[in-house]
Amino acid sequence: MGFMLPSTESPRELARVLMARKDTIEAEINAQLSILKANSCDMMTPLVDPEGFPRADLDIYAIRSARARTISLRNDLKDVMNEIAKVLERIYDPSLVLPPPVETPSGSGAHTEGPLLPFAKVDGVAPESPAAEAGLRREDLIIKFGHLTKASFSASSLQPLAELVGNNENRELHVQILRDGQGLSLRLTPRKDWGGRGMLGCHIVPYHDTAS
């Protein structure tokens, strides 16, 4: 896409650079689309009349140039968004820092990774929402959401989950749940255009195991 990332910056600084690049690309896309709008057309408007001749009422050269530039910019934007996702994962993914091993109760010195524990519960799911399409149901217990696990939360707040969803619009997230004691793996794609509130269409609340 013709854009080089500074190699020595911190992940947060890289994120700021990429977000600025994204804003610049989006502004130029809007400028190109304004050229099309000024000619009363869009990316799909025919440029020839019913007899196959170029339309005399349109600036064909300007329209074709704007369309080609828009396509190129949209590809650049896609690349930048992918880079932003990677950098944000480096910022927010606690799994990139190896946790200390958990010693087994036997005292044998062997170490093992503990089981995933639920940290949130689905309290409601809207019909035809992204959550419903993914198969989430009320009372499902969430044990992993993207890269987030119980260890990702330090208080009775699901803010890291909200940030992850906000940063992954139209990108598939893997969600692991417990339903009636059985583990299930689902694929959930947050999006705003499903016709209801939020990007998931479900109500998720913190979960605390009172039996533990």
Disulfide bonds with the S-S distance in Angstrom:
none
